[in-house]
């Protein structure tokens, strides 16, 4: 809640928390909820990053959300992105759509030649999501994208990562897609994932200083999109 901590704002925060708990109970969501009173978005994030984990372990990942149809708060997220990365948190940014998570059936994960670092975290998140009852009938499809001129090189690299266990997936679950460097990968994603219930893709922490929002825009043809950035490559066993 935007404001300074006082008797009145503390009372308002308690009322808001009770409303959130009632909403979570009605939707049968098994989540921990709390409300923080803070004078700015930045200070609120700084407080959240220092909170202890409710499981007894340290937190190491944070999830933000913005509406793809009205992305006003995306600026706030990006303005504080470096603050989060300063303490080596993994960052997920959910671009939500009116479609929501649809039928909770198809999860599409997109891997680019420069994005293998984020791949394992995306795969891990995919399997965690499939463990939720709502996604009991869900499935993961992985699309590996490579430029036309390096087709064989990227295929060999992908095969080596799978064989060494650094990319813990079966080759049968991967579809290789080539593209022209003059083209935009967004076109491929919008075309192939238009019916997906959740689409995942990685992004680099070195965002374009002049137009960082560009990374998260241009996906109007698909539903919910989860953008993933890991602090370090995950080894999954």
Secondary structure, 3 states (H helix, E strand, C coil): CECCCCHHHHHHHHHHHHHHHHHHHHCCCCCCCCCCCECCHHHHHHHHHCCCCCCCCCCCEEEEEEECCCCCCHHHHHHCHHHHHCCCCEEEEEEECCCCCCCCCEEEEEEECCCHHHHHHHHHHHHHHHCCHHHCCCEEEEEEEEEHHHHHHHHHHHHHHHHCCCCCCCHHHEEEEEECCCCCHHHHHHHHCCCCCEEEEECCCCCCCCCHHHHHCCCCCCCCEEEEECCCCCCCC
